[in-house]
Amino acid sequence: MSNRSVDDDGRPMRTGTWVTASAHIITAVIGSGVLSLAWAIAQLGWVAGPAVLIIFSLITLFTSTLLADAYRHPDPVTGQRNYTYMDAVRAHLGGLRVRFCGVAQYANLVGVTVGYTITASISMASVRRWSCFHEGDKCHVSTTPYMIIFGSIQLILCQVPNFHKLSWLSLLAAVMSLTYSLIGLGLSIAKLVTGVEAKTTSTMVSEAERFWMICQAIGDIAFAYAYSTVLIEIQDTLKSSPAENKAMKRASLVGISTTTVFYLLCGCVGYAAFGKDAPGDLLSGSGFDHPVWLLNVANVCVAIHLVGAYQVFAQPIFSFVETSCRQRWPEVKFVTTDHQITIPILGGTSFHVNGFRVVWRSAYVAVTTVLATLIPFFNIFLALIGAVSFWPLTVYFPIEMYIARSKVPKFSFSWIGLQALSLVCLLVSLVAAAGSVEGLIQSLKMYHPFKNEV
Ligand SMILES: *[C@@H]1O[C@H](CO)[C@@H](O)[C@H](O)[C@H]1NC(C)=O
């Protein structure tokens, strides 16, 4: 009799379906971008804004289809599995590009976990701030305690050994992100129908400022779709029948089209409601100021969503480091041995505990939390990381792996088309990177260490 708890390669049995994969995608994708889209569309206008949004959704859908086929090598259905993006690049391309991929991917993942700690703490602190508004008008709330609360929750969650065991959290997070997007949308519609005058004439900004804002807006939209970073890792949670690449393509289609509909609605309705003055974050308080309870619900949803999203981005880092250490020190018991611990209170449920895993994951969470408290302007920094890694991870590697696998002849029609697409996206990446460097310079001018307030 075969052992049903392990897969063909001796790894734990995968149980994911296109539904759980769609949830992972929505969790990974939405949060990061949706609340700033009204601002981004306001910078680009009614025609270019939605057009850029749709173009990026199509590009992402296309390249994620290519990436889904790169999971198994050499054949997308019968080939051998690769567990991570880096392994897939190694199998298809090899050489220096593996390292390049690793740096882009893991810098991005680490950056996102720090960024989410900050964003979540701002949402939690906003809830606190609304409650002290009644007491007096000067009311500032430090976000540092909330970063520590967030870090403590992650400290517990990160002990869940792997990605497949986190599907429930991802589903919860996906529901949360849909909820606060709907609240943002509802409030925008309410503002629109109550007819508070929306200014469509811009507040005075210089030509140069306008240019940088357009760059940042294009960047915001491009990264609003950035989940290629975790695509292969998500695919590795899918069970093997139906074929993973088929299920993954379906999940990408569902995930990206859901997201695009939400983005278009939130972006366009938010722009219609606020005009050129659309806030950078719809729920932050510079946007809506009532009803307070609904804004509180939305901010709590943001925080819960980010709790899940943190895990979606942290788990690949965890397993990368643990796998590498296991290969490097196979004889060290601390690294390789799982101890079985049975807890009688929970009906004899047993857990596998690994000393190295506990120590390293806890240390990781602690370090990201400290980094978040030290660098309050980190999210602009994250935009730069996003800009720089958008092109290689979302466009370059999927296309190069496809060319290598399908042996597309050089200078053939489709080769030229693919390279042209890649070149255009490289330019977008550079433009967005320039925009975020400009933003970074602006916020360095106003930097106060440890002054984290909303
Ligand atoms: C990735 O796939 C290649 C090609 O089938 C295989 O040789 C390699 O061992 C795989 N890598 C991992 C880490 O499984």
The ligand as an ORCA input file, in Angstrom:
! r2SCAN-3c Opt
* xyz 0 1
  C      14.694     21.046    -11.338
  O      14.472     20.407    -12.578
  C      15.640     19.883    -13.160
  C      15.312     19.365    -14.565
  O      14.360     18.359    -14.557
  C      16.249     18.808    -12.275
  O      17.416     18.273    -12.854
  C      16.564     19.428    -10.925
  O      17.027     18.435    -10.027
  C      15.330     20.117    -10.323
  N      15.753     20.844     -9.148
  C      15.263     20.600     -7.940
  C      15.804     21.392     -6.829
  O      14.409     19.777     -7.754
*
